[in-house]
């Protein structure tokens, strides 16, 4: 190996301080790389929420929970995960060294106070193929 070292650039020869610094830098970045965080998102009764959103705060990394409320996302220690679902209060949880974070969502009472009713045109009930609700003006 020493025979061919004189053909390498000076920065790549064995024992070079630059090569040693590069190796330490690569090892250091691998140490703080992302880990996979898994868990289950449930409602107030313990049922899994389908389609709940999990985002890593400050990034575009995220996922959606499956049919049982299970999720899996890559996050580093110290990242903040944002859990949200329509009709439930958003939760922010900091990732430590744990790889499993189960979240129980609580209903957001403020969202349930708002009701919007819209009407566009008039049709006969027999002509409509979807759900119909007729409200009396009184």
C-alpha positions in Angstrom: 0.0 0.0 0.0 2.8 2.4 0.8 4.3 1.8 -2.6 1.3 3.5 -4.3 0.8 6.3 -1.8 3.0 8.6 -3.8 0.5 8.5 -6.7 -2.4 9.7 -4.5 -3.0 13.5 -4.1 -1.5 14.8 -0.9 -4.9 15.3 0.8 -5.8 11.6 0.4 -2.7 10.0 1.7 -3.0 7.8 4.8 -2.3 9.8 7.9 -3.4 13.0 6.3 -5.2 15.4 8.8 -7.8 16.3 6.2 -8.7 12.6 5.7 -9.0 12.1 9.4 -11.2 15.2 9.8 -13.4 14.0 6.9 -13.8 10.6 8.5 -14.7 12.2 11.9 -17.2 14.5 10.2 -19.0 11.6 8.5 -19.1 9.6 11.7 -20.5 12.6 13.6 -23.3 13.2 11.1 -24.3 9.5 11.1 -24.7 9.8 14.9 -27.4 12.5 14.7 -29.2 11.0 11.8 -33.0 10.4 11.9 -34.6 7.6 13.7 -37.9 5.9 12.9 -40.7 7.0 15.3 -43.8 4.7 15.3 -47.0 4.8 17.3 -50.8 4.8 17.3 -53.1 7.8 17.3 -56.4 7.1 19.1 -59.6 9.1 19.8 -61.1 9.7 23.3 -62.6 6.2 23.3 -59.4 4.4 22.3 -60.2 3.7 18.7 -57.5 4.3 16.0 -58.0 7.5 14.0 -57.8 6.9 10.2 -56.1 9.7 8.3 -54.6 11.7 11.2 -51.7 13.8 10.1 -48.2 13.6 11.7 -45.7 16.4 10.6 -42.1 17.1 11.7 -42.2 20.8 12.7 -40.3 23.0 10.4 -39.9 20.4 7.6 -42.1 18.9 4.9 -41.6 15.5 6.4 -44.8 13.8 7.5 -47.2 11.0 7.2 -50.9 9.9 7.7 -52.1 7.2 10.0 -53.5 4.0 8.6 -56.8 2.1 9.2 -55.8 1.2 12.7 -54.3 4.7 13.6 -50.7 3.5 13.2 -48.0 5.8 11.8 -44.3 5.8 11.2 -42.2 8.8 10.5 -38.4 9.6 10.4 -37.4 12.2 13.0 -34.3 13.2 14.9 -34.0 13.5 18.7 -35.2 17.0 19.6 -37.6 17.3 16.7 -41.2 18.3 17.4 -44.0 16.1 16.0 -47.4 17.8 15.3 -50.4 15.5 15.5 -53.6 16.9 13.9 -57.1 15.6 12.9 -60.2 17.5 12.0 -62.4 18.0 15.0 -59.6 17.3 17.5 -57.1 19.5 19.3 -53.7 19.6 17.7 -50.9 18.2 19.8 -47.1 18.9 19.7 -44.8 16.3 21.2 -41.0 16.5 21.3 -39.1 13.4 20.2 -36.5 12.4 22.7 -34.7 9.0 22.5 -38.0 7.1 22.4 -38.9 5.3 19.2 -42.6 4.7 20.1 -45.0 7.6 20.7 -48.7 6.8 21.2 -51.0 9.8 21.1 -54.6 10.1 22.4 -56.5 12.9 20.7 -59.1 15.0 22.6 -62.1 16.6 20.8 -61.7 20.3 20.1 -64.9 21.9 21.5 -64.2 25.2 19.7 -64.5 23.6 16.3 -67.8 22.0 17.1 -69.4 25.4 17.8 -69.2 26.5 14.1 -71.9 25.4 11.8 -72.1 26.7 8.2 -75.2 26.1 6.1 -75.2 26.9 2.4 -77.9 26.7 -0.2 -77.3 27.1 -3.9 -80.5 26.4 -5.8 -83.9 24.8 -5.7 -84.5 21.2 -6.8 -87.2 18.5 -6.3 -86.2 15.8 -3.9 -86.9 13.1 -6.5 -84.2 14.6 -8.8 -81.4 14.5 -6.2 -79.3 11.3 -5.8 -77.4 12.4 -2.6 -78.3 13.0 1.0 -81.0 15.6 1.5 -82.0 17.5 4.6 -84.9 19.9 4.5 -85.1 22.6 7.2 -88.1 24.6 8.1 -87.4 28.3 8.4 -89.1 28.4 11.8 
